[in-house]
Amino acid sequence: MDIDRDDGRTPNQLRPLACSRNVLNRAHGSASWCQGDTKVLAAVYGPKPGTKKNENPEKACIEVIWKPKTGQIGKVEKEYEMILKRTLQTICVLTINPNTTTSVIVQVVHDDGALLTCAINAACAALVDAGIPMKHLAVAICCCLSESGYVILDPTKLEEQKMKGFTYLVFPNSVHSVLQKESVLVEGEPMDHGIITSVTHGVMSVLFVQN
């Protein structure tokens, strides 16, 4: 089945990607990430001494602050903060700098779809730029399901609004840790081989997918 997308892409085709690191002078690490017209800036500050309330002082704490392009942070943005924090805590080595807090500031520059994907990729690049110890890198992708049962990757904002549901998936770049030379096990556990994060909005269950 041929699927016509407004920008001429095939169902499995991503928009052009662009990443720049060290874009902010005062941050310990920073990166910008663009997917088509969606753009996010991420800045990393820390690690700084001390952890937040209710955090484990025997491990490092990752703090995520989401800044919308305009207006105040809402329910969706708070959910994005939680998802991003959980994802970053999974890929970072939290035992190397115990009782410290690393703050990750995410600034939305423009949202033209797959915003959380763009934010996760930007935050990961900023952590690398800051030299934060990580088990592995991560890559995020968004896929959408139409009422007709076909799936597209990396939707625009308009495509998201037309879809039955969409899912954000985060994968490790490798089954091996970037710290493998020092230790086969990270935090006493072997590397995960599967999905780091999976978040679904709407309905993604189908009997079959049309190609």
N, C-alpha and C positions, 0 to 999 in steps of 0.2 A: 504493500500500500504506500503510495506516494503521499508525503505530508508536506504541505506548503507552509513555510514559516515566513513571517512578515519581512525578516531580514535576509531571506534566501538561504539560510543554513539547512543542512540535513538534520534529521532528528538527533543524531549522535554527535553533532558538531558543536564544539565550544566556541564562544566568542573569543576574539583576540585577548590574550593575557599579557599583562605588563606588571613587573615588580621592580621597585627601587628601594634600596636599603640606605640607612644613615641619612635620612631626609630631614631630621630634626636635630639641631645642634645641642640642645640642653638635655635631651633624653639619653639614657644609657644605651638604648637601642631603639631603632625606629624603622618603619617600612611603609611604603604605599603599595596597594594592590588594586589593579584595575581588571575587570572582566567586562569587556565592551564599555558601556557608559556607566557601569557601577564602579564606584571608587571609594576606598576606605583607607584611612591613615591609622596606623597603630604605633603607640609609643610605650616603651618599657622603662620603668624606674625601679631601681633596686638590683639586688636584694638589700632591704633595709632592716635593721635590728628590730626584733619583736614581731609578734603575730597578732592577728585580729581576735576578738572575743569568740569563743567557741571553736577556735582552730587548735590543732594539735601542735604544741610548742616543740615537739621532738621532730617535726618535719617543717619544711618551708611552706609558706602560704602563698597562693596565687590570688591576687585581687584583680577583678575585672570591672572597669568603669566604662559604660557605653554612653556615648554622646551623640544624640541625633543631629541631623543637619540643622533642624529648626525645632523650637518648642521644647517641652519638658519630656523626660523619659516616661514611657507608659508601660502598660502590661506586657506588650510584645517585646519591648526593649529589655525589660527586666528578665523575661524568659531567655532572651538572647544572652544576657550577662551570665545567667546560670549555666546555660549550655556551653558557653565559651569557657567559663571557669572550669567546669567538669572536664572538658576536652583538654585544656592546657595542663591541668593537674595530672591527667593520664599520661601525657607525653613528656612531662618534665621529671627530672630526678629530684625528688623532694627531700632526700636524706642527706644531701651534700651540704646544704646550708640550713640546718635546723634553726627554728625560732627566728626566722626572717620572713619578710613579706616582699614579694615582687608585684608591683602594680602594673597592669596592662590597660592602657587607655585606648579605646577604640573610637575614632571620630568618623562619622559617616559624612562623606563629601557629596556623593550622589547615589541614589538608589534607583537602578533600572533593572531590578530582579536579581535573585540569588544573593541577597545581601548578606545573610549569615555565612554563606560559603566564602564570600569575599573577605569578610571580617576574620574568619578562622585562618584563612591563608595569610592575611596581612599580619595577624598576631603571631603566627608561627615564624614568619620571616623576621619580625621584630625581635622575637626571643633569640633567634640565631644571631642577629646583629648585636644583641646585648651580651652574648656569650653565656646565656643561661644553660646549665647542664641539661641535656635532653636525652631521653631514651632513643628517640628516633624523630625524624621529621614527620609531618602529616600533610595530607592533601585532602581538601574538601570538595565535594561536588553536589549539585542539586539536580534532581530529576522530577519531572511532572507527569501526571497521568491525566489524559483527556477523558471526556465522557464516552468517546468512541473506543477507548481501550488502548490507545497508542501512547508511547512514552517518549518524551523529549528530554534532552540534557541542557543544563545551563539556561533556564528560561529568562526571558525579559520580564519586566514588570507587567506588561500587557498580557503576555502568555500566562503568567502566574494567575492573573485574575480570571482567566478563561478555563482553568484546569480544575479537575475533580479533586485532586490532591497532589501534594508534593512532599518529597523526602530529601532531607539533608544527610549525606553520608560522609564520614571522615575515615580515611584509611591511613595506615602507616606507610611510609615510603619503602620500608624494607622490613623483613621479618627479623633482621638483626639490628642490634642497637648501634648507634653511632659511638658508643663507649665500649664496643665489643672487645677491643684490645685490652682494656683494663679488667673487664669482668664479663663473663658469659651471662650471668644473672644480674638483673638490675632490681634493686630493692628486695633481693632475695627471691625473686620470681623470674621465670623465663619470659621472653618477649611474647606479646600477644601476636597471633597470626591473622586475626580477623579484623572486624570493623571496630574502630575506636569509639565512634559516636554515631547514633542513628536517631533522627528526629523526623516524625511524620505529622503532617497537618492535612486534614481532610481524609479521603478514602483512597488507599493505594492497592486494595485487594482486587484482583482480576483473575478470571479463569485462564485467559491467554492474552498475550500481547501481540498486536498486529505489527508486522515489519513493513 
